[in-house]
Amino acid sequence: MALYALALVALFRRRSATASPLNRRRGNHGKGDTLMIGKLRAFGAFWYDFIVGDDWLVALGVLLALAITYAASRITDAPVWWIVVAAVAILLPHSVFRATRHRR
């Protein structure tokens, strides 16, 4: 984590040192800014596709199961790991059924 933070600080310092104050004031962005925005957009698109994928209901169900598991772990001392397992056991067949139903 610390290495990641140091890399971000180094990137920010390098970018701010090379940009002239005149360009920053007028809003003129160089080629590097466009490249950075493209990389950030591609990074966000990858994670959206990886997490949400084809079925956003499964992603929402897993997120809800994780939130319920977290809340239950704060309230009680009983093991609550089974909540996520039960959610996946319910969501997976439902997702497969929905995917095959549309192909018939």
C-alpha positions as a LaTeX table, in Angstrom:
\begin{tabular}{lrrr}
\hline
Residue & $x$ (\AA) & $y$ (\AA) & $z$ (\AA) \\
\hline
Met1 & 0.00 & 0.00 & 0.00 \\
Ala2 & 2.80 & 2.38 & 0.88 \\
Leu3 & 4.56 & 1.61 & $-2.40$ \\
Tyr4 & 1.37 & 2.43 & $-4.29$ \\
Ala5 & 1.05 & 5.76 & $-2.46$ \\
Leu6 & 4.68 & 6.62 & $-3.20$ \\
Ala7 & 4.15 & 5.85 & $-6.89$ \\
Leu8 & 1.12 & 8.17 & $-6.99$ \\
Val9 & 3.05 & 10.97 & $-5.28$ \\
Ala10 & 5.96 & 10.56 & $-7.70$ \\
Leu11 & 3.58 & 10.61 & $-10.68$ \\
Phe12 & 1.85 & 13.75 & $-9.39$ \\
Arg13 & 5.14 & 15.57 & $-8.75$ \\
Arg14 & 6.48 & 14.66 & $-12.19$ \\
Arg15 & 3.27 & 15.81 & $-13.90$ \\
Ser16 & 3.06 & 19.10 & $-11.98$ \\
Ala17 & 6.77 & 19.88 & $-12.51$ \\
Thr18 & 6.56 & 19.45 & $-16.29$ \\
Ala19 & 3.33 & 21.39 & $-16.79$ \\
Ser20 & 3.82 & 25.12 & $-17.15$ \\
Pro21 & 1.67 & 27.44 & $-15.02$ \\
Leu22 & 0.39 & 29.11 & $-18.19$ \\
Asn23 & $-0.99$ & 25.85 & $-19.58$ \\
Arg24 & $-2.61$ & 24.94 & $-16.27$ \\
Arg25 & $-4.27$ & 28.34 & $-15.95$ \\
Arg26 & $-5.74$ & 28.34 & $-19.47$ \\
Gly27 & $-6.82$ & 24.73 & $-19.30$ \\
Asn28 & $-4.57$ & 23.65 & $-22.15$ \\
His29 & $-3.85$ & 20.02 & $-21.63$ \\
Gly30 & $-0.98$ & 18.25 & $-23.27$ \\
Lys31 & $-0.90$ & 14.87 & $-24.92$ \\
Gly32 & $-0.01$ & 13.24 & $-21.58$ \\
Asp33 & $-3.31$ & 14.35 & $-20.03$ \\
Thr34 & $-5.31$ & 12.75 & $-22.81$ \\
Leu35 & $-3.29$ & 9.57 & $-22.46$ \\
Met36 & $-3.83$ & 9.50 & $-18.68$ \\
Ile37 & $-7.58$ & 10.02 & $-19.06$ \\
Gly38 & $-7.73$ & 7.20 & $-21.61$ \\
Lys39 & $-5.87$ & 4.89 & $-19.25$ \\
Leu40 & $-8.15$ & 5.79 & $-16.33$ \\
Arg41 & $-11.21$ & 5.24 & $-18.49$ \\
Ala42 & $-9.91$ & 1.83 & $-19.62$ \\
Phe43 & $-9.10$ & 0.90 & $-16.01$ \\
Gly44 & $-12.63$ & 1.79 & $-14.90$ \\
Ala45 & $-14.17$ & $-0.08$ & $-17.83$ \\
Phe46 & $-12.15$ & $-3.19$ & $-16.98$ \\
Trp47 & $-13.30$ & $-3.23$ & $-13.35$ \\
Tyr48 & $-16.92$ & $-2.53$ & $-14.30$ \\
Asp49 & $-16.88$ & $-5.41$ & $-16.79$ \\
Phe50 & $-15.05$ & $-7.70$ & $-14.35$ \\
Ile51 & $-17.36$ & $-7.04$ & $-11.39$ \\
Val52 & $-20.71$ & $-6.49$ & $-13.07$ \\
Gly53 & $-20.12$ & $-8.60$ & $-16.18$ \\
Asp54 & $-23.20$ & $-9.86$ & $-17.95$ \\
Asp55 & $-25.56$ & $-10.03$ & $-14.98$ \\
Trp56 & $-25.75$ & $-6.95$ & $-12.78$ \\
Leu57 & $-28.27$ & $-8.66$ & $-10.50$ \\
Val58 & $-25.65$ & $-11.20$ & $-9.38$ \\
Ala59 & $-23.19$ & $-8.38$ & $-8.65$ \\
Leu60 & $-25.85$ & $-6.56$ & $-6.66$ \\
Gly61 & $-26.81$ & $-9.75$ & $-4.80$ \\
Val62 & $-23.21$ & $-10.51$ & $-3.85$ \\
Leu63 & $-22.70$ & $-6.92$ & $-2.71$ \\
Leu64 & $-25.86$ & $-7.13$ & $-0.61$ \\
Ala65 & $-24.77$ & $-10.48$ & 0.86 \\
Leu66 & $-21.38$ & $-9.01$ & 1.79 \\
Ala67 & $-23.06$ & $-6.01$ & 3.44 \\
Ile68 & $-25.42$ & $-8.27$ & 5.41 \\
Thr69 & $-22.51$ & $-10.47$ & 6.45 \\
Tyr70 & $-20.55$ & $-7.44$ & 7.65 \\
Ala71 & $-23.52$ & $-6.08$ & 9.59 \\
Ala72 & $-24.26$ & $-9.47$ & 11.15 \\
Ser73 & $-20.62$ & $-9.92$ & 12.15 \\
Arg74 & $-20.74$ & $-6.60$ & 14.02 \\
Ile75 & $-23.97$ & $-7.45$ & 15.82 \\
Thr76 & $-23.30$ & $-11.03$ & 16.87 \\
Asp77 & $-20.37$ & $-13.24$ & 17.78 \\
Ala78 & $-21.82$ & $-16.22$ & 15.91 \\
Pro79 & $-20.12$ & $-17.26$ & 12.64 \\
Val80 & $-21.85$ & $-15.59$ & 9.71 \\
Trp81 & $-19.65$ & $-16.77$ & 6.82 \\
Trp82 & $-22.48$ & $-18.96$ & 5.58 \\
Ile83 & $-24.52$ & $-15.93$ & 4.43 \\
Val84 & $-22.27$ & $-15.35$ & 1.40 \\
Val85 & $-22.23$ & $-19.08$ & 0.61 \\
Ala86 & $-26.03$ & $-19.21$ & 0.76 \\
Ala87 & $-26.31$ & $-16.12$ & $-1.45$ \\
Val88 & $-24.04$ & $-17.63$ & $-4.09$ \\
Ala89 & $-25.93$ & $-20.94$ & $-3.89$ \\
Ile90 & $-29.14$ & $-19.03$ & $-4.65$ \\
Leu91 & $-27.78$ & $-16.50$ & $-7.15$ \\
Leu92 & $-25.78$ & $-18.87$ & $-9.35$ \\
Pro93 & $-28.63$ & $-21.19$ & $-10.41$ \\
His94 & $-30.89$ & $-18.17$ & $-10.86$ \\
Ser95 & $-28.33$ & $-16.53$ & $-13.14$ \\
Val96 & $-27.82$ & $-19.71$ & $-15.17$ \\
Phe97 & $-31.59$ & $-20.11$ & $-15.53$ \\
Arg98 & $-31.96$ & $-16.52$ & $-16.74$ \\
Ala99 & $-29.09$ & $-16.89$ & $-19.22$ \\
Thr100 & $-30.43$ & $-20.13$ & $-20.71$ \\
Arg101 & $-34.03$ & $-18.91$ & $-20.79$ \\
His102 & $-33.13$ & $-16.09$ & $-23.18$ \\
Arg103 & $-31.38$ & $-18.46$ & $-25.61$ \\
Arg104 & $-34.34$ & $-20.79$ & $-26.18$ \\
\hline
\end{tabular}
